[in-house]
Amino acid sequence: MTPDQIAIVAILVVTIALFISGRLRVDVTALLALLACVVLGLVPADEAFDGFGHPAVITVAAVLGLSAALIRSGAIDAIASRVDHVAKGHIGQVVALSSLGGVFSGFMNNVGALALLMPVALSMARRGGYGPGLILMPLAFATILGGMTTLIGTPPNLLVSDYRRRALGEGFALFDFAWVGLPLAITGIAFITLVGWRLLPHRKASAGGNRPFDVEGYLTELVVPEGAPAIGKTVDEVIDGIETPPMIDAVVRGRNQVIRHVRHAKLQAGDVVMVHGEAEAIESLAGRGLTMLAAKELEREDGAGPLDRDALALVEVVVPPRAWIRNRSPAMIALRVRYGVNLLAVAREGKRIESRLRDVRFQAGDVLLLQGERETLSDTIALLGCLPLAERHIALQPKRALVPVAVFVAALLAIGFGLLPAAAALTAALLAMVLTRLMPMQEVYAAIDLQVVVLLAAMIPVGGALQSSGTAQILADALAHLAGEASPRVLLAVLLIVTMSLSDIMNNAATTVVMAPIGLGVAVALGTSPDPMLMAVAIGSSAAFLTPIGHQNNLLVMGPGGYRFGDYWRMGLPLEILLVAIGVWLIPVAWPF
């Protein structure tokens, strides 16, 4: 191997290790990889940032904006709510909601499709009396599967299509992926809705009936007010008689004293009790004379004094994987002062929270219990970048809703008939929605996930260096050599499994950038058409079902569904085996060697 080839392999190994470890944000990791390539001369300095104008990046940004516009219109929300009223029984609800999620995610961002349908799923679980864990993971998996069916359904498809265009002169069309993706999506959704959900752990729904989902424990803080009956009693005496009592983590007294051995500590007025447990147990403890410390008075926006209690509302929200409040605490963002909401409690699946509530740094998947003004709470949640876990009841205006749907369909037709490239057609559709005042420009910018944009823009030149240095062909030849005299179908299976395995532990777009040149190299080494190998890369990059970190939809349902890290492989492993078995047979049929 040449020095350049050794260098690009070293950069890729370190990059993949950083993606897997999660020590740095994925966009920061991608930028580091790009700059390393520039410094070592693998990517020309004047071409380093060409990725920001790359058609695939523009298309992804446009799809994100259009997805937000369609959700804002209320048209898709109305369809989802209709399903909620029509579907009956647990199996029927899982089938209907997962099928709808698969259809939506074929034409809009799959995170947006999940965010739209998750409140409906939680409502179904609450009214049906079953745990939300039995419907949320099937829904998340279905939205991932649906993205495989079209060019714009998921970033890996766009990246594979553009790589084919650069390498062979022509990319894939809008529905070329459907020849393989649609049968796989239908089969996968049928599996997860009829069989897969039965493999999930059956955790009971909340007994209280008011909460839409069940998490193992909230962290909150209760204060002992003056004259409370708990004054002078030990913690054991206060929690005595509570069925499944909450865990008392510590008692904070004054400014500096923290009592960790709390069982026999006698409570005093002003003590702050840090409590970790189920919502019902916390409510029982609060009913014994303690009050929520964070439930402070909130001021009206016009400065006319504090809000009345009747004007306040409680809502549970989840922190998405790329929310801007990640790694920030309520104190850092001045949550109450700047945004007018109280953080009453935090639930984090799989980890105990040791810090004070005001100092908790939010993580993806955290469930937050917020209190704020009823009329403005929805807008505040959107400003924070969180997703509500309750139905929104958007008032639908048919004439206004018809326009964005018509604009979006027109863009799809322009792409399908080859009148405009995807990037141009979707950008034009987004601009039309802005000009017709269906979507303010500031909301367009808010909807475009810059972390995704930077990740794609930085990794595309890195993938180009992998190809131009000849490293991709060396790796592909090595893969073919290891397979010996095996048939192209066997190598297709190996490529599909390797890509799937990478996608389970690192970002799917980064996986595509790394594996697409190798897929083409395998085809060159075998002397076959590159199309089946590129399709295997596209399918494998999207099929991340074994871990919550493989796809952001998996992580998004972890907290609300009450899942643990090891729950995903229960349904994900047989699903991936099924996709490999069918894909290895189907891909060469649709795209012959």
N, C-alpha and C positions, 0 to 999 in steps of 0.2 A: 504493500500500500504506500502511496505517496504521502508526504507530510500533510498536504491539504486534506486527504482522505482520513488520515489519523485524527486530524484536528476536528473535522466535522463529526466523526464518530464520538470523540471525547465530549464535544459540546452537547450532542444528543443524549449521551448517557447521563451527563450531569443534569440536563434539562428534564429528562424523564424522572430522574431521582427527585428533583425539586417538585415536579408536578405531583408525584406520589406522596411525598412527605407532607405537602401542604404548608410548609414553613413560610412560603412567600405566596402572595397572590399570583394567580395564573398569568395575569397580564404583565406583572413585574418579571416573572420568570421568562416569559416570551421575549420581553424587551432585552433582558440580559443575554439571552441566546442570540438575538439579532445583533446586539452590539459586539458580542464576542466574535461573531462571524465577520463583522466589518473590520474590527481591529486586526484579525488574522488574515484579512484579504480574501475571505471566502465569498463575501458579498461586496460589490463595488459601493463605495461610500455614497455616490450620487444616486444609487438605486435602493438604498437601505429602506427608505420610507415610501417606496412606490406602492406598497401594500395598502396604504390608506386610500388610494384611489382605485384599488382593485375591484373589478365588477362583483366578485363574490362578497366582498366586504360591504359595498354599497347596497347590494341586494339584501343582505342580512339586516342592515340598518333600516331599510325601507320596510321589510317584513315586520320588524319590531314596531315601527311606527304605525303601520296599517293595522296590526293586531290590536293595538291600543285604541285606534279609531273605531274599529268594529265593535270592540267591547263597550266603548263610550256611547255608541249609538243605541245600545240596548237591544238590538235585533237578535244577536246571538244569545244574550241573557234571557230573552223571552223564550227562545227555543229550549234552552236548558231548563227553565222553570216549567215549561210544558211537560217535559219528560218527567220531572219530579211528580207531577200530578197524575200522569198516565201509568207509569211503571208501578207494578204492585208486587210485593214479596221481595225478599232479599235477592234471590237469584235474578228475578226480572229486573230489579233495580241495577244490579251489577252489570248485567248484559246491556241494558239500555244506556246507562251512563258511560260505560267503557266504549261502546260502539260510537256514541256521539263524540266522545273525546278523541277517538281515532280519526273520525271524519274532520273535526275541527282542526286537529294538529297537522293534517295533510296540507292545509292552506294558510295556516297562521302559526305563529311561534308556539311551540308545544308547551313552554312555560306559561304563556298567556292562556292557552286552552285549559291547562290544569288549574290555574288560578281562578278562572271563570267557573269551572265545574266543581271545585273543591267545596265551596259552601253548600251547593246543592247536595253533594254526597254526604256531608255531615248532617244536613237536615234529614235526609233519608235514613241515616243510621239512627239518629235520635228518635224519629217517629217510629221506626221499625223495631227499636229496642235491642239492636245488636251493636257490637263494638265497631267503631269507625275503622279499625284496622282491617276489617273484612271487606272494605270497599275502596279505601284510599290507595293501597298499593296496586290493586287491579287497575284503577283509574290512571295512576301514574305510568304504569307499564303500557297501558293502551295508548296514551298520548305519545309515548316514545315510539311505539310501533307505527302509529299513524303517520309520523313524520317521514317514514321510509318510502312513502308512496308517490311523492312528487318532488320535482326539482327544488321547490321553495320550502318543503316541509321541514328541513333540518340543515344546518350548516355543512355537515359532511357531504350531502348530495351536491350542494353548490360547489364545494371545493373539488370534489371528484370530477364534476362536469367541467369546471374551469381548467383543471389539470389536463384533462383529455383534449380540450380546445388548444391549449398551449403545446401539447406534445404531438397531437395528431391533426390539428387544424380545425376540428369541429367538436363542440361539446355535446352533452346530452340534452334532449328536448324536455319540455315541462313534464310530460307523462311517460318518458322512457323508463323511469324508475318503477312505474306501476306494474310493468310486466313481471317483476320479481317482488317488489315491495308490497303490492296489494295482496297477492296470495299469502305472503308471509304474515302481513298484518292481520288478515282475516283469520288465518290459522292460529296465530298467537293470541288474538283477542278471544277466539273461541276457547282456547286452552285455559287462559287465566280466568275467564268468567264461568266456565263450567266445571273445571277441575282445579285450577291453580289456587283459587282462594281457599279451598279446603285444606291446603298444605300450610296455611298461615296459622300462627298461634291464636287460639280462641280466648282472647281476653275479654272480660265482662265489660259491658258499657257502664257508664257512671250511674250510680243508683239515684243520684239527685234528680236527674231528668231535665235540669235546666242547662246543663253544659253540653255543647255539641260534641265533645270528644273527651277522651279519658287520657290523662297523663299521669305518670307515677307520682309526681310531687311538684308542687309549687313552692317557691321560696317567697316569703313575704315577711313583713315586720309589723308586729302589734305593739302598741304602747299601753302602759298601765296608767290610766288617768287618775286624777285626784278623786278620792272617795270610792274607788273601785273595790268590789268585794274581794278581789284577788290580793290586795295589799296585805302583807304579813303572812301570806300562805306560801308554801313551797311550790315549785313547779309540779311535783308529783301530785300534790293536793289539788292543784288547779285542773290538771288534765285527767284526774281520776273520774272514771265513769264514761269517758268518751270512747265510743267504739272505734277501733283502729285509730288511736290517738296520734297526733302529729309529732314529728321529731323536733325537739327544742334544741337548736344548734348552739345558741349562746344567748346571754343576757347582757345588753350594753347599758352600763350605768354611768351617767354623767358624760364627760367628753372623752375620757381615756380608758375607763375601767371596762374590761370585757371578761365576763364570767363564763368559762367554758364548761366547768363541772357544775351543771345547773340543777341536778336532781333534787338537791336539798337546799338550794338557794332560796331565801325568802324574798319575795318580790316587793319592790318599793314603788311609790308614785314616781312616774317619769321614766321607769325602766323600759327599754326597748327589747322586746322578745323576738329573736330571729327564729322563724318557724318554717319547717320544711315538711310538707305532707299533702294529702289529697284535699281538694277544695272543701269537701263536706266537713272534714275534720277541723280545718282552719276556721270554717264558719262556726262550728260548735264551740271552739275555743274563744272566738270573738264574742260569742253569745254569753260568755261568763264575765262580761264587764270590761274586756279589752277592746281597743279600737285600732283600725288600720292606720299606721303612722303616715302612710303616703297619701291618704285621702284628705288632703288639705283643701281649703277653699280656693276656688278658681275664679279669677276676675273676668268680668264681661269684656268683650273686645272694645266697646265704646267707653270703658272706664267708669261705668255707672254702678260700680260696686260688685260684690260677689254674686256668682250664679246661684239661683235657687236649686235646691236638691231635685226638684221635679224636672229641671232643665238638663240634668246630668244623665249620662248613660254609660253603661259598662260594655266593653267589647273585647273579645279575645282575637288577637292577631298573631300571625306567624312571620318570622323574619326570613325573607327569601335568601338564597345563597349569595346574591350580589347586592343586597340592600346597602345603601351608603352608611347606615348606622352601625353596620358590623364593626366590631372591635372598638366601639365607642360606648361610653357609659351615659346614663341619664344626666349625670352632673356635667359631663363634657359637652353635651349638646343643649344644656339648659332646657330639658324636656318640658318642665312645668311652666317656666317663665316665657320661653320663646314659642312653644307650641300649644300651651294651654291644656295639657293633659297630665294626669297623675298616673304614674306606673305603680300599680297596686301589687303585682306579683309577677314572677318569672318562673317558667317551667322549662327545664332542659333535660331532654332524654339522655340517659346513660351517664350523666355526670352530676355530682353534687356541687352546688354553688356555695362557696365559703365566704364570699365578701358581702359587705353591706349592699342593700338593694340599690342605693344611689351610685355605687361604685361598680356594679356588675357590667362587664363589657359584653354587649350583645353578640351572639353567635348565630350563624345560619341554622334554622330549625327551631330556635327558641320560640316559645309561646308566651306572649305578653298579655297581661290583663290590664287594660287601660280604662281610665275614667275621664270623660270630657264632656263638652257641651254637645247635646244630642244633634243639633242642627249642623254643626261643623265637623263632627267627629270623622265622618267618611273622608272629607277632604284632608284632614290632618293625617289620617292613616296613609293616604296616598303620598303626602309630602314626606312622610317618614320612610317611604319605600316598602311598607309592610303590606301584607295581604289579610283582609278580614276573614274570619272564620264564621261568618253568618251571612245569610241571604241579604242582598242589597235592595231588592224591590225597586229596580229602576223603572220609572214611568216611561212607557214606550210611546213615541209619537210616530205612527206608521210612515207618514210622508218624509220625516227627517231620517228615519231608519233606512228607508228604501234607497236613498241617494248613496251612502257609503257602500252598501252592498252592491249596487249597480256599478259604481266606480271600480270596485275591486274585481267584479266579474269581468268588466271591460278590459282591465289590465291582464287578467288571466287569458282572455281570448286573444289579446294582442300577442302575448307570449306563445300561446298554443299554435297560432297560425303563422308564427315567425315574422310578424309585422315589426316587432321591437324586441331587443334583448331584454332579459328579465330585469336587469338593473334599471334600464331606462323606463320600462313600462311601470314598474312598481313605484319608482320615484315620481313619475308623472301622476300616478293615482294618489300618492300621498300629498303632492302639491295641490291637486284638485280639491282634496278634502280641506286643506288649509284655506284655499281661496274661496271656497263655499262656506267657510266659517263653521265647518263640522268638527274641526280639530284645531285648537290654538297652537301656534308654533312652539310656544314654551312647553306644551304638553308633548309635542312631537319629540323635542329634545330630551324631555324627561323619560320618555318611553324607550329611547334608544340606549341600550346597555353599552356604555363606553368600554367596560371591561371586555366584553365580547369583541367589540370593534378592534380594540388595541391588540387583543390576543391573536385574532385572525391576521391583522395587518402585519404584525411582527413575525408570525410563524411562517407566512407564505414565502418570504425571501429565504428563510432558513431551509424550507423544503426545496426551494430552487437550488440552494447550494448543495444539498444532498444529491440532487440530480446532476447538476453541472460538473461536480467534482468526480463523477463516476462512482461514487460510493454506493448509491442505490443499486447500480448494476452489480457491483461486487457482492453486496448483501443478497441480492436476488439469485446470483449464480451460486452462492454458498447454500442458499435454501434449496435450490434445484439439485445441487450435488448431494446434499444430505438425503434428499428423497430418492436418489439413485435413479433407477429405471421406472419409477412410479409414473402412473398416468397423470395427465393434466388435471383430472378430477381430484386426485389425491392432493396435488399441490394446491388446488383451489381450496380444499378443505383445510389444509395446514394454514394457508394465508388467512382464511376466514376465522379460524380459531385463534391465531396469534393476534389478529386485529381486535377481536372481541375481548381477549384477555387484557390487552393494553387499554382498551376503552373502559374496562371495569375499574381501572385504577388511575386513569388520567383523563384530561379533557378530550371530548370526542373530536373536536376540530383539530387539536394538536395531533391526535392519533391519525387522522386522515392525512395531514400534511406529511407525516413521517412514512406512512404505509403506502400511499398512492404511488410514489416513485418506485418502491420495491415491487408493488404489484405489476407495474409496467415492465420492470426488469425481469420478473419471472416469466411474463409472456414472451419477451424477447429471447430469453434463454431457451424456452421451449419451442419457439417458432410458431406460436399460436396468436390468435386475436387477443388484444389487450382488454377488450370489453368485459369478458366474464371476470377477469381478475380485478378490474376497477370496480365492478359491481360488488364483488366480495368485500372489497375495502369499504365501500359505502355502507353496506349492510352491517358489517362487523363493527364499524365505528359507531353506529347508532345503537347497537344491541348491548347496552350496558345495564345488566339486571342483577348482578351479584352483590353489589355493595351500594350503600347510600351515597358514596362519593363519586360513583361512576357517571351519574347524570344528575343535574340539579333538580329535576323533578323527583328523583328518589329521595334526595335530601329534604325537599320541601314538605313531603308527607311524613317524615320521620317523627317529628314532635306531635302533630295532630293525630297521627295514627297510633301513637304509643309504641312504635317499633324500636327494636334493638338492632345493633349492627348486624348480628347474625341471622336476623329474620329474612333478609332479602334473598339469600341463596335458596331458601326453602322452595320458593316459587320460581326464582330467577334461574337456578341451575337447570331444572328440567325444561324451562322455556328456551334457554340458550341451546341445549342439546337438540330440542325439536327444530329450532331455526336452522342449526347447522345441517341436520339430517335432510330437511326439505330443501334448504338453500343449495346444498352441494348437488342435488339432483335437478333443481329447477333452474338455476342460473345458466348452465350450459344449454338447456332447452330454449330459454328466451334469448340468450346471447351465445351462440355456438362458438366453440374453440376454433 
